[in-house]
Amino acid sequence: MLNKKSVDDINVKGKKVLVRCDFNVPLQDGKITDENRLVAALPTIKKLIADGGKVILCSHLGKPKGEPKPELSLAPVATRLSELLGQEVKFAADDNVVGDNAKAAVVAMNDGDVILLENTRYRAEETKNGEAFSKELASLAEVFVNDAFGTAHRAHCSNVGVTQYVDTAVVGYLMQKEIDFLGNAVNNPERPFVAILGGSKVSSKISVINNLLDKVDTLIIGGGMAYTFAKAQGKEVGTSLLEEDYIDYANEMVEKAKEKGVKLLLPVDTKVAKEFANDAPSRIVEGSMDADEMGMDIGPKTAAMYAEAVKDAKTVVWNGPMGVFEMSNFADGTKAVAKALADTDATTIIGGGDSAAAVNILGFGDKMTHISTGGGASLEFLEGKELPGVVAANDK
């Protein structure tokens, strides 16, 4: 697969190491409400500390759009990381990220020390991959480690630009794991290989469907995008999510699946309601819905069929929920799929974003082989695209 150098291939003793992490955590009143991303970053950070590196962490948080916003400061992350690591993570509070505080903190570092820079998106150049900011970041370190899969599909200063100005650029354990799981699943899967795609729009998953039809044995479609397929098959979908422009495309995909001998499974029944609310009265419809009804979830027959389809799978990739899972009355389809994956012996890979949230909320997270930390990045991986953040690392 992608043969990239990792933290295991380098010696960082006494060296300054800039690590791009994904600390884009949800904050409420300055408190971190979900620290999964911090915990996921610990193995790489601990390895670099143990090897005697001087560890300089950086990350973005939210969308400050190139200006300092105190509510998006990484200060709370430094505090919590200090507790998780059991040693001080010194916070360099510079609004321009690489400022006097950061420079002084780096000069004062001993081997095994850790500092955290301020939110990289306080700088407008970050998302434009501007040369000056890339050079400033690189000036702090000799080695660069990218462990932020969540932004790997973007070319920014702190994950791509910086690699041009350091001697060594490698991937961390989290990146390595993502590349191994997603890469192998798509390019070298143990078969039968089943992909489950949900979520609201066909348009955002077009290239994914197209790429996966060349690779999978079974493709399962659920969620809002299923209604465009239903309409393509001549069913009425009422006020459901529908992308009229993609009806022909849906038909083409059905044809492509036939040509390739891929089993394409579409919903046979739907749970519908007249309004988008958890307590809205609902009913199960096979065939066409009424003009004032909208699809909210796959129906029980479909859920049973999808669960059956993953039973004998050896590799399953799932991206996107089957219905409006945030509403408990319309979470049954997503729950049935999550349970089926929890019960199978297959390698199960959850593609970040809503699907990751769904399996965790429904309590099946620990039963999955791998839950991706990047929604957009994992989607682009499934499309067969090269990710700039991965490509930028040194080859083995």
Secondary structure as a PSIPRED ss2 file (coil, helix, strand):
# PSIPRED VFORMAT (PSIPRED V4.0)

   1 M C   1.000  0.000  0.000
   2 L C   1.000  0.000  0.000
   3 N C   1.000  0.000  0.000
   4 K E   0.000  0.000  1.000
   5 K C   1.000  0.000  0.000
   6 S E   0.000  0.000  1.000
   7 V H   0.000  1.000  0.000
   8 D H   0.000  1.000  0.000
   9 D H   0.000  1.000  0.000
  10 I C   1.000  0.000  0.000
  11 N C   1.000  0.000  0.000
  12 V C   1.000  0.000  0.000
  13 K C   1.000  0.000  0.000
  14 G C   1.000  0.000  0.000
  15 K C   1.000  0.000  0.000
  16 K E   0.000  0.000  1.000
  17 V E   0.000  0.000  1.000
  18 L E   0.000  0.000  1.000
  19 V E   0.000  0.000  1.000
  20 R E   0.000  0.000  1.000
  21 C C   1.000  0.000  0.000
  22 D C   1.000  0.000  0.000
  23 F C   1.000  0.000  0.000
  24 N C   1.000  0.000  0.000
  25 V C   1.000  0.000  0.000
  26 P C   1.000  0.000  0.000
  27 L E   0.000  0.000  1.000
  28 Q E   0.000  0.000  1.000
  29 D C   1.000  0.000  0.000
  30 G C   1.000  0.000  0.000
  31 K E   0.000  0.000  1.000
  32 I E   0.000  0.000  1.000
  33 T C   1.000  0.000  0.000
  34 D C   1.000  0.000  0.000
  35 E C   1.000  0.000  0.000
  36 N H   0.000  1.000  0.000
  37 R H   0.000  1.000  0.000
  38 L H   0.000  1.000  0.000
  39 V H   0.000  1.000  0.000
  40 A H   0.000  1.000  0.000
  41 A H   0.000  1.000  0.000
  42 L H   0.000  1.000  0.000
  43 P H   0.000  1.000  0.000
  44 T H   0.000  1.000  0.000
  45 I H   0.000  1.000  0.000
  46 K H   0.000  1.000  0.000
  47 K H   0.000  1.000  0.000
  48 L H   0.000  1.000  0.000
  49 I H   0.000  1.000  0.000
  50 A H   0.000  1.000  0.000
  51 D C   1.000  0.000  0.000
  52 G C   1.000  0.000  0.000
  53 G C   1.000  0.000  0.000
  54 K E   0.000  0.000  1.000
  55 V E   0.000  0.000  1.000
  56 I E   0.000  0.000  1.000
  57 L E   0.000  0.000  1.000
  58 C E   0.000  0.000  1.000
  59 S C   1.000  0.000  0.000
  60 H C   1.000  0.000  0.000
  61 L C   1.000  0.000  0.000
  62 G C   1.000  0.000  0.000
  63 K C   1.000  0.000  0.000
  64 P C   1.000  0.000  0.000
  65 K C   1.000  0.000  0.000
  66 G C   1.000  0.000  0.000
  67 E C   1.000  0.000  0.000
  68 P C   1.000  0.000  0.000
  69 K C   1.000  0.000  0.000
  70 P H   0.000  1.000  0.000
  71 E H   0.000  1.000  0.000
  72 L H   0.000  1.000  0.000
  73 S C   1.000  0.000  0.000
  74 L C   1.000  0.000  0.000
  75 A H   0.000  1.000  0.000
  76 P H   0.000  1.000  0.000
  77 V H   0.000  1.000  0.000
  78 A H   0.000  1.000  0.000
  79 T H   0.000  1.000  0.000
  80 R H   0.000  1.000  0.000
  81 L H   0.000  1.000  0.000
  82 S H   0.000  1.000  0.000
  83 E H   0.000  1.000  0.000
  84 L H   0.000  1.000  0.000
  85 L H   0.000  1.000  0.000
  86 G C   1.000  0.000  0.000
  87 Q C   1.000  0.000  0.000
  88 E C   1.000  0.000  0.000
  89 V E   0.000  0.000  1.000
  90 K E   0.000  0.000  1.000
  91 F E   0.000  0.000  1.000
  92 A E   0.000  0.000  1.000
  93 A C   1.000  0.000  0.000
  94 D C   1.000  0.000  0.000
  95 D C   1.000  0.000  0.000
  96 N C   1.000  0.000  0.000
  97 V C   1.000  0.000  0.000
  98 V C   1.000  0.000  0.000
  99 G C   1.000  0.000  0.000
 100 D H   0.000  1.000  0.000
 101 N H   0.000  1.000  0.000
 102 A H   0.000  1.000  0.000
 103 K H   0.000  1.000  0.000
 104 A H   0.000  1.000  0.000
 105 A H   0.000  1.000  0.000
 106 V H   0.000  1.000  0.000
 107 V H   0.000  1.000  0.000
 108 A C   1.000  0.000  0.000
 109 M C   1.000  0.000  0.000
 110 N C   1.000  0.000  0.000
 111 D C   1.000  0.000  0.000
 112 G C   1.000  0.000  0.000
 113 D C   1.000  0.000  0.000
 114 V E   0.000  0.000  1.000
 115 I E   0.000  0.000  1.000
 116 L E   0.000  0.000  1.000
 117 L E   0.000  0.000  1.000
 118 E C   1.000  0.000  0.000
 119 N C   1.000  0.000  0.000
 120 T H   0.000  1.000  0.000
 121 R H   0.000  1.000  0.000
 122 Y H   0.000  1.000  0.000
 123 R C   1.000  0.000  0.000
 124 A C   1.000  0.000  0.000
 125 E C   1.000  0.000  0.000
 126 E H   0.000  1.000  0.000
 127 T H   0.000  1.000  0.000
 128 K H   0.000  1.000  0.000
 129 N C   1.000  0.000  0.000
 130 G C   1.000  0.000  0.000
 131 E H   0.000  1.000  0.000
 132 A H   0.000  1.000  0.000
 133 F H   0.000  1.000  0.000
 134 S H   0.000  1.000  0.000
 135 K H   0.000  1.000  0.000
 136 E H   0.000  1.000  0.000
 137 L H   0.000  1.000  0.000
 138 A H   0.000  1.000  0.000
 139 S H   0.000  1.000  0.000
 140 L C   1.000  0.000  0.000
 141 A C   1.000  0.000  0.000
 142 E C   1.000  0.000  0.000
 143 V E   0.000  0.000  1.000
 144 F E   0.000  0.000  1.000
 145 V E   0.000  0.000  1.000
 146 N E   0.000  0.000  1.000
 147 D C   1.000  0.000  0.000
 148 A C   1.000  0.000  0.000
 149 F H   0.000  1.000  0.000
 150 G H   0.000  1.000  0.000
 151 T H   0.000  1.000  0.000
 152 A C   1.000  0.000  0.000
 153 H C   1.000  0.000  0.000
 154 R C   1.000  0.000  0.000
 155 A C   1.000  0.000  0.000
 156 H C   1.000  0.000  0.000
 157 C C   1.000  0.000  0.000
 158 S C   1.000  0.000  0.000
 159 N C   1.000  0.000  0.000
 160 V C   1.000  0.000  0.000
 161 G H   0.000  1.000  0.000
 162 V H   0.000  1.000  0.000
 163 T H   0.000  1.000  0.000
 164 Q H   0.000  1.000  0.000
 165 Y H   0.000  1.000  0.000
 166 V C   1.000  0.000  0.000
 167 D C   1.000  0.000  0.000
 168 T E   0.000  0.000  1.000
 169 A E   0.000  0.000  1.000
 170 V E   0.000  0.000  1.000
 171 V E   0.000  0.000  1.000
 172 G C   1.000  0.000  0.000
 173 Y H   0.000  1.000  0.000
 174 L H   0.000  1.000  0.000
 175 M H   0.000  1.000  0.000
 176 Q H   0.000  1.000  0.000
 177 K H   0.000  1.000  0.000
 178 E H   0.000  1.000  0.000
 179 I H   0.000  1.000  0.000
 180 D H   0.000  1.000  0.000
 181 F H   0.000  1.000  0.000
 182 L H   0.000  1.000  0.000
 183 G H   0.000  1.000  0.000
 184 N H   0.000  1.000  0.000
 185 A H   0.000  1.000  0.000
 186 V H   0.000  1.000  0.000
 187 N H   0.000  1.000  0.000
 188 N C   1.000  0.000  0.000
 189 P C   1.000  0.000  0.000
 190 E C   1.000  0.000  0.000
 191 R C   1.000  0.000  0.000
 192 P C   1.000  0.000  0.000
 193 F E   0.000  0.000  1.000
 194 V E   0.000  0.000  1.000
 195 A E   0.000  0.000  1.000
 196 I E   0.000  0.000  1.000
 197 L E   0.000  0.000  1.000
 198 G C   1.000  0.000  0.000
 199 G C   1.000  0.000  0.000
 200 S C   1.000  0.000  0.000
 201 K C   1.000  0.000  0.000
 202 V C   1.000  0.000  0.000
 203 S H   0.000  1.000  0.000
 204 S H   0.000  1.000  0.000
 205 K H   0.000  1.000  0.000
 206 I H   0.000  1.000  0.000
 207 S H   0.000  1.000  0.000
 208 V H   0.000  1.000  0.000
 209 I H   0.000  1.000  0.000
 210 N H   0.000  1.000  0.000
 211 N H   0.000  1.000  0.000
 212 L H   0.000  1.000  0.000
 213 L H   0.000  1.000  0.000
 214 D C   1.000  0.000  0.000
 215 K C   1.000  0.000  0.000
 216 V C   1.000  0.000  0.000
 217 D C   1.000  0.000  0.000
 218 T E   0.000  0.000  1.000
 219 L E   0.000  0.000  1.000
 220 I E   0.000  0.000  1.000
 221 I E   0.000  0.000  1.000
 222 G C   1.000  0.000  0.000
 223 G C   1.000  0.000  0.000
 224 G C   1.000  0.000  0.000
 225 M C   1.000  0.000  0.000
 226 A H   0.000  1.000  0.000
 227 Y H   0.000  1.000  0.000
 228 T H   0.000  1.000  0.000
 229 F H   0.000  1.000  0.000
 230 A H   0.000  1.000  0.000
 231 K H   0.000  1.000  0.000
 232 A H   0.000  1.000  0.000
 233 Q C   1.000  0.000  0.000
 234 G C   1.000  0.000  0.000
 235 K C   1.000  0.000  0.000
 236 E C   1.000  0.000  0.000
 237 V C   1.000  0.000  0.000
 238 G C   1.000  0.000  0.000
 239 T C   1.000  0.000  0.000
 240 S C   1.000  0.000  0.000
 241 L C   1.000  0.000  0.000
 242 L C   1.000  0.000  0.000
 243 E C   1.000  0.000  0.000
 244 E H   0.000  1.000  0.000
 245 D H   0.000  1.000  0.000
 246 Y H   0.000  1.000  0.000
 247 I H   0.000  1.000  0.000
 248 D H   0.000  1.000  0.000
 249 Y H   0.000  1.000  0.000
 250 A H   0.000  1.000  0.000
 251 N H   0.000  1.000  0.000
 252 E H   0.000  1.000  0.000
 253 M H   0.000  1.000  0.000
 254 V H   0.000  1.000  0.000
 255 E H   0.000  1.000  0.000
 256 K H   0.000  1.000  0.000
 257 A H   0.000  1.000  0.000
 258 K H   0.000  1.000  0.000
 259 E H   0.000  1.000  0.000
 260 K H   0.000  1.000  0.000
 261 G C   1.000  0.000  0.000
 262 V C   1.000  0.000  0.000
 263 K E   0.000  0.000  1.000
 264 L E   0.000  0.000  1.000
 265 L E   0.000  0.000  1.000
 266 L C   1.000  0.000  0.000
 267 P C   1.000  0.000  0.000
 268 V C   1.000  0.000  0.000
 269 D C   1.000  0.000  0.000
 270 T E   0.000  0.000  1.000
 271 K E   0.000  0.000  1.000
 272 V E   0.000  0.000  1.000
 273 A E   0.000  0.000  1.000
 274 K C   1.000  0.000  0.000
 275 E C   1.000  0.000  0.000
 276 F C   1.000  0.000  0.000
 277 A C   1.000  0.000  0.000
 278 N C   1.000  0.000  0.000
 279 D C   1.000  0.000  0.000
 280 A C   1.000  0.000  0.000
 281 P C   1.000  0.000  0.000
 282 S E   0.000  0.000  1.000
 283 R E   0.000  0.000  1.000
 284 I E   0.000  0.000  1.000
 285 V E   0.000  0.000  1.000
 286 E C   1.000  0.000  0.000
 287 G C   1.000  0.000  0.000
 288 S C   1.000  0.000  0.000
 289 M C   1.000  0.000  0.000
 290 D C   1.000  0.000  0.000
 291 A C   1.000  0.000  0.000
 292 D C   1.000  0.000  0.000
 293 E C   1.000  0.000  0.000
 294 M E   0.000  0.000  1.000
 295 G E   0.000  0.000  1.000
 296 M E   0.000  0.000  1.000
 297 D E   0.000  0.000  1.000
 298 I E   0.000  0.000  1.000
 299 G C   1.000  0.000  0.000
 300 P H   0.000  1.000  0.000
 301 K H   0.000  1.000  0.000
 302 T H   0.000  1.000  0.000
 303 A H   0.000  1.000  0.000
 304 A H   0.000  1.000  0.000
 305 M H   0.000  1.000  0.000
 306 Y H   0.000  1.000  0.000
 307 A H   0.000  1.000  0.000
 308 E H   0.000  1.000  0.000
 309 A H   0.000  1.000  0.000
 310 V H   0.000  1.000  0.000
 311 K C   1.000  0.000  0.000
 312 D C   1.000  0.000  0.000
 313 A C   1.000  0.000  0.000
 314 K C   1.000  0.000  0.000
 315 T E   0.000  0.000  1.000
 316 V E   0.000  0.000  1.000
 317 V E   0.000  0.000  1.000
 318 W E   0.000  0.000  1.000
 319 N E   0.000  0.000  1.000
 320 G C   1.000  0.000  0.000
 321 P C   1.000  0.000  0.000
 322 M C   1.000  0.000  0.000
 323 G C   1.000  0.000  0.000
 324 V C   1.000  0.000  0.000
 325 F C   1.000  0.000  0.000
 326 E C   1.000  0.000  0.000
 327 M C   1.000  0.000  0.000
 328 S H   0.000  1.000  0.000
 329 N H   0.000  1.000  0.000
 330 F H   0.000  1.000  0.000
 331 A C   1.000  0.000  0.000
 332 D H   0.000  1.000  0.000
 333 G H   0.000  1.000  0.000
 334 T H   0.000  1.000  0.000
 335 K H   0.000  1.000  0.000
 336 A H   0.000  1.000  0.000
 337 V H   0.000  1.000  0.000
 338 A H   0.000  1.000  0.000
 339 K H   0.000  1.000  0.000
 340 A H   0.000  1.000  0.000
 341 L H   0.000  1.000  0.000
 342 A H   0.000  1.000  0.000
 343 D H   0.000  1.000  0.000
 344 T C   1.000  0.000  0.000
 345 D C   1.000  0.000  0.000
 346 A C   1.000  0.000  0.000
 347 T E   0.000  0.000  1.000
 348 T E   0.000  0.000  1.000
 349 I E   0.000  0.000  1.000
 350 I E   0.000  0.000  1.000
 351 G C   1.000  0.000  0.000
 352 G C   1.000  0.000  0.000
 353 G H   0.000  1.000  0.000
 354 D H   0.000  1.000  0.000
 355 S H   0.000  1.000  0.000
 356 A H   0.000  1.000  0.000
 357 A H   0.000  1.000  0.000
 358 A H   0.000  1.000  0.000
 359 V H   0.000  1.000  0.000
 360 N H   0.000  1.000  0.000
 361 I H   0.000  1.000  0.000
 362 L C   1.000  0.000  0.000
 363 G C   1.000  0.000  0.000
 364 F C   1.000  0.000  0.000
 365 G H   0.000  1.000  0.000
 366 D H   0.000  1.000  0.000
 367 K H   0.000  1.000  0.000
 368 M C   1.000  0.000  0.000
 369 T C   1.000  0.000  0.000
 370 H E   0.000  0.000  1.000
 371 I E   0.000  0.000  1.000
 372 S C   1.000  0.000  0.000
 373 T C   1.000  0.000  0.000
 374 G C   1.000  0.000  0.000
 375 G H   0.000  1.000  0.000
 376 G H   0.000  1.000  0.000
 377 A H   0.000  1.000  0.000
 378 S H   0.000  1.000  0.000
 379 L H   0.000  1.000  0.000
 380 E H   0.000  1.000  0.000
 381 F H   0.000  1.000  0.000
 382 L H   0.000  1.000  0.000
 383 E C   1.000  0.000  0.000
 384 G C   1.000  0.000  0.000
 385 K C   1.000  0.000  0.000
 386 E C   1.000  0.000  0.000
 387 L C   1.000  0.000  0.000
 388 P H   0.000  1.000  0.000
 389 G H   0.000  1.000  0.000
 390 V H   0.000  1.000  0.000
 391 V H   0.000  1.000  0.000
 392 A C   1.000  0.000  0.000
 393 A C   1.000  0.000  0.000
 394 N C   1.000  0.000  0.000
 395 D E   0.000  0.000  1.000
 396 K C   1.000  0.000  0.000
